[in-house]
Amino acid sequence: MVRGESTSSLQDSAGNSMLVDGEDIHHKRGLQKDSKIDGSASVARFEEEIDDKGEDKDNVLIKPVNDEDDTSVMITFNQGISPFIIVLTFVASISGFMFGYDTGYISSALISIGTDLGRELTYGDKEILTAATSLGALIAGLLAGIAADLYGRKTCILLSNVMFCIGAILQTAAFSFWQMAAGRLVMGFGVGIGSLISPLFISEIAPKMIRGRLTVINSLWLTGGQLIAYGCGAGLNHVHNGWRILVGLSLIPTVVQFTCFLFLPDTPRYYVMKGNLDKASEVLRKSYRNASDELIAQKVKELMELNNSIPGKTVTRKVWNMLRELHTKPANLRALIIGCGLQGIQQFTGWNSLMYFSGTIFETVGFSNSSAVSIVVSGTNFLFTLVAFFSIDKIGRRTILLIGLPGMTMALVVCSIAFHFIGIKFVGNSAEVTHSGFSSWGIVIIVFIILFAAFYALGIGTVPWQQSELFPQNVRGVGTSLATATNWAGCLVISSTFLTMLQNITPSGTFAFFAALACISTVFCYFCYPELSGLELEEIQTILKDGFNIKESQMLAKKRKQQVATMSNLKFEPTHEIVEA
Ligand SMILES: O[C@H]1[C@H](O)[C@@H](O)[C@H](O)[C@@H](O)[C@H]1O
């Protein structure tokens, strides 16, 4: 097999040729032979094996094992990020913004709705309005992965826009509780589709070297959307029917995204799946401006090869085979445990209940402008997502998780104690505070909820959305779908039970419960989440083949980072090579 490689080659200190793709380094020696790499070996052996095979320098091939974007090593190096990719990422990320805005505004709206829906809302009503969106997102999220393969990512995004519009119009015009709930549910369909498709779309168009960061950009839009929702909520707090304006505003970004996508293409991978190779080449050509036609053709060919590797003639058969592959192959099963585990932890440690009900909570501890406090909390979430953006590759995913989760545990414990002293009881529709008014315990609660937000955003709020790197390409769709569904199921359970928990086990008990879960989650991550930053996708699967291999992953990640550091002193020489295997 002959393959064209246009990339940069350089020599390391030992004179071995390396290929560089942004932050990733492929030792030219041995990496192609994943089938020959003994997965049961420790990383040391894995490394040794790579070294042994390194003798055979001519018989090498930088072969993507299971990620079509890995092939971008051929054509992305020495290419500036094309404005086209930036535009696509920007427009696709509007889904992230919608996700954030639509889940964010409900907190403010619940406070200002009053009797506008024909009756005073009970805690149960508030829970239903909040949970309806998560339920819609759960249902749509489960189906979106398959729909994306059948009808295209772009079509799904357009469909999500339609859902957003119908949902927003139903809510803005609602004068009954059930119309509002229906609007929230339909909006949830849009949120669910967007939450799955947007990161998928971005990962399919992004050059590999910046794919991780582009995924975090979606999270930045998300948390930014939540922040803006809180900001607008605070501004419209005392405006008559202000909540209707708040919901109506959500129409603007969705109309923008819909209009832009009418003129933008789908991803090359989707076009290849549908056999529209001309269109796939056209999108690739726009994405990689300096790539030769030959390389574009090579990339399309590789996408076709990878596309064929998914077994099954009918959709049902394919999905079934993927599910079987996902559950029976140990590396995939471990990936699934990590993917679903992290998404579950993200929700079951209680963040969203704070997001959704923070207005209500802050009101009960004596803050009259509770929305303003909520802005500080969601602002912290946004700011620390930015910190995660800069540290996720440098400090590493595992490290930021293991800083974030214990930090969250500590903050939750302090909140639990403070709630105990403030003496709040939720009875029926109202909260009774033993020491009414503003108190020092109230301040403690605010400060530690802000700290909780910071630790959350730094680690578990951001890292789970890197889920696609855990799965090989042939089970990625279904794997990430299950992980995303775990996220929405957790969100649904927590948001629909939070106020009831406050009533039945007191706020102090509720926060203690979340603290216990955060503590258990720390243990889970400590034993099950390897360090994946800087690792090749094929290395991730090798790491997961015979265990979670934490130590080995840390050693390997360290080694890869050292190599990257060494590389920066070396001279890059763009080459065009034909490598035979
Ligand atoms: O990653 C996001 C983010 O942390 C949001 O603040 C949260 O509301 C979402 O549920 C979560 O998925």
The ligand as an ORCA input file, in Angstrom:
! r2SCAN-3c Opt
* xyz 0 1
  O     -20.540     21.281     30.840
  C     -21.746     21.914     31.083
  C     -21.545     23.143     31.933
  O     -20.753     22.848     32.982
  C     -22.829     23.761     32.358
  O     -22.608     24.772     33.271
  C     -23.836     22.776     32.884
  O     -25.025     23.424     33.142
  C     -24.036     21.624     31.935
  O     -24.927     20.680     32.449
  C     -22.732     20.964     31.647
  O     -22.928     19.896     30.768
*
